[in-house]
Amino acid sequence: MKKLPLEGVRVADLSMMWAGPFATRLLGEMGAEVVKIESPRAWDNVRTLLPQPGATEPWNTSYYFNDYNRDKKSLTLDLSQPRGRALFLELVAKSDCVIENYRADVLDKLGIGYEVLRQARPDVILVSMAGFGKTGPEKGLVGFGPIIEQMAGMASTTGYGDDGVPYKTGISYGDPIGGIAAAGAVVLALIARRRTGLGAWIDLAQRETMAQMLGPAFAAASLRGESPVHRGNRDPRFAPQGVYRALGGDQWVAISARDDGEWRALARTVGASALESLDLSERSARHDELDRRIEAWTLARGPREAAETLQRAGVAAAPVLDCNAIHEDPQLAARGSWVELPHPKTKTWKQPASAWRLVEAKSLPRRHAPLFGEHNREILCGLLGHAERELAALSAAGIIGDAPIGAREG
Amino acid sequence: MIAAMGEELPLAGVRVLEIGGGLPAAFATRWMVGFGADVVRSEPARETLGRDEQAFLLPGKRRVGATPRELRALALAADIVVEDGEPGALAARGLDPTALRREKPSLVVASLTPFGQTGPAAGWRATNLVAHAMGGILSLTGVVPRPPLQNGFSQAWMLLGLNGFSAALAAYYGSLVHGEGDWIDLSAQECAAGMLELYGPRAAFERTEAPRLGNRVHAIWGIFKCEDGFAGVCALQRQAPAFFAMSGDPALADPRYLDPGYRLTVDVELGTHVARWFADKKKRDVLELGEKHKVPMGAVQTPLDLVHSAGLEERGFFDTVRTPSGDARVPGRPFEGLPWHVGELHGPAADTDAVRHDWLGARA
């Protein structure tokens, strides 16, 4: 079987919540051995954010945690204790990369800043992904994805256009953007290290990777002093374009006429043949009227029927898939885009397969997310060479554990 | 600023061929060129990038007009090919990825499409909005009963390009270490469908519907109108006590608000109090309070605000690019710690002869 690209790479993963864990999920999918480190006293909050009713081990049964932490190993270590830090540094000595998304000041306060890590492994790659970076006047700000989105300009560019209100994305968009970029940063640093022998400290400010996603807006701002215009679902290059109501409650179909030919096909399909000779500027000027004509047609059919009819006619269109519909989508089903990984503590569900689809190496998720502390023995005894008898002492001291301390009390 | 390790650009000597000319491929290779790759852009039959997109995405790239035969030779001279044509378009040009890879096993080919290379919708026509519709994020953005709302600036395409960057480099690293590249089939739909926060897995696990919540997920997680624009808070339970304490607002001092279960029962009422608290604050005050009390708080800033941001200036975030309309400031290095090169804009097909010489050994 062909090797995955990151086989042989070990990542010591201190990250929590979503941005960092999304990065290490991607690295794990590409074959890296990811060791997720949590303290028995300060675990990844996502484990217990949405406990399953009646769950006896909510930290192990969260679909939210388990979806983003598969293909990883779990090591518990209390880094606030000297012995926990020492064990962590032993792991660093055998790791290619350390990744963390703490607030900017936390890693140093834990006594495991970059210089300390380098003493353990001179060519280590450290990826720090604080919201606003490790330097600069805003490094003290605290940020989750929606805050990042506001501070990076993204929210200001999103809006219906008739109320002056900027909108956040429906997900914490800043997190996965930072995560995808961080995964790329790890690989980039590995490529550089292979040539130079030097490690690196990557300071990835999530706000800055988010701002990259609207890069052209900065050209417009700096060249012409332009502020973003809220266009709703329209686009000056395509008209008509919109999200139109379809048959059923909160059902929608997205439609774009990319050129005159697609407009003619759209006009004929929706019964507006008399308007098919309109050019782009005329269509833009009469957009509201065209929207009404289109929606009169879409309202009479389901979003998928509408989209398929339009696609057959040669028009760009798609149903707006909500979070339930997406799991039943024929396209994703045909591509095997969902996998069900057996889990010892909970039922299976459709998890996304790797979006980085390696046609030859077949990058598929291999293993469920780890139970809390599941790999303590494997890492501490197997990898680091400690005696089995040490585990009991470490556990008694609260340095390792197989359940978060205090989690049962909420 | 974090000092970069070494002086050599991390991708120096790496050859990347960009084919297609759309936003996804152009963004995927944008960071590659900044980090030192020799990125050659094969000019599309019709330029689809606007001038602002070109100012951001094309600096440093060499631009060629290549014959079909030359394009194949360039692909085989490359380490990485990034393309965003329709499924099968590459093969139709004599550049079938499987055949290319057979001829050059170390080659990485990244194909970026709306819905992937296979499946019943692979050939569907798409714009950014149409691709975005199939990925789930669109359904969650905006507010009921209004329509699902697209993000600004072509996020389906940008997200696809971002994944293209990281995935292509991962495969390239594999090629360096294991000797074999791969063909990466990236779909905008799958990139989005795999990052639906808690809403995606929850729907799969519980069949729970996820409504469009607009700007307010709950009372202390959202965007609110403030005196000089909009600002926001995103407080988890562990940050809730600090948020209520710092507010200094008697209406937010009810100790029962510290109980997350109770908060849910009075979410609308509490949200009204929080909105009132924001209403007379300035963005700057909100940010200062958030930093002081370690509560995640933000302010809605525009690109125009940010190009003048002292913080981003100090961190050296922007590159200056000379364009026909003047000097543009565009996002530069995406992260610190590795050397980055600020490139210049090249004219269409301006580098054809030079690339023929450098990559194909042809006499100029």
Interface residues (C-beta under 8 A of the other chain):
Chain A: K2 K3 L4 P5 L6 E7 G8 W18 F22 L26 M30 G31 N45 L49 L50 Y63 Y64 N66 D67 R103 F132 G133 K134 T135 G136 P137 E138 G140 L141 V142 G143 F144 G145 P146 I147 I148 Q150 M151 A152 G153 M154 A155 S156 T157 T158 G159 Y160 V165 P166 Y167 K168 T169 G170 I171 S172 Y173 D175 P176 I177 I180 A181 A182 A183 G184 A185 V187 L188 A189 L190 I191 A192 R194 R195 T196 L198 G199 A200 W201 I202 D203 L204 A205 E208 T209 A211 Q212 M213 L214 G215 P216 A217 F218 A219 A220 A221 S222 L223 R224 G225 E226 S227 P228 H230 R231 G232 N233 D235 F238 Q241 G242 V243 Y244 R245 D250 W252 V253 A254 I255 S256 R258 E262 Q311 G314 V315 A316 A317 A318 P319 V320 L321 D322 C323 N324 A325 I326 H327 D329 P330 Q331 L332 A334 R335 S337 W338 K347 W349 K350 Q351 P352 A353 S354 A355 W356 R357 L358 V359 E360 A361
Chain B: M1 I2 A4 M5 G6 E8 P10 L11 V14 F27 R30 W31 F35 G50 R51 D52 E53 A55 F56 L57 P97 T98 R101 F115 G116 T118 G119 P120 A121 A122 W124 R125 A126 T127 N128 L129 V130 A131 H132 A133 M134 G135 G136 I137 L138 S139 L140 T141 G142 V143 V144 P145 R146 P147 P148 L149 Q150 N151 G152 F153 Q155 M158 L159 L162 N163 F165 S166 A167 L169 A170 A171 Y172 Y173 G174 S175 L176 V177 H178 E180 D182 W183 I184 D185 L186 S187 Q189 E190 C191 A193 G194 M195 L196 E197 L198 Y199 G200 P201 R202 A203 A204 F205 E206 R207 E209 A210 P211 R212 L213 G214 N215 W221 G222 I223 F230 A231 G232 C234 L236 R238 Q239 L287 G290 E291 K294 V295 P296 M297 G298 A299 V300 Q301 T302 P303 L304 D305 L306 V307 A310 G311 L312 E314 R315 F317 F318 V321 T323 S325 G326 D327 A328 R329 V330 P331 P334 F335 E336 G337 L338
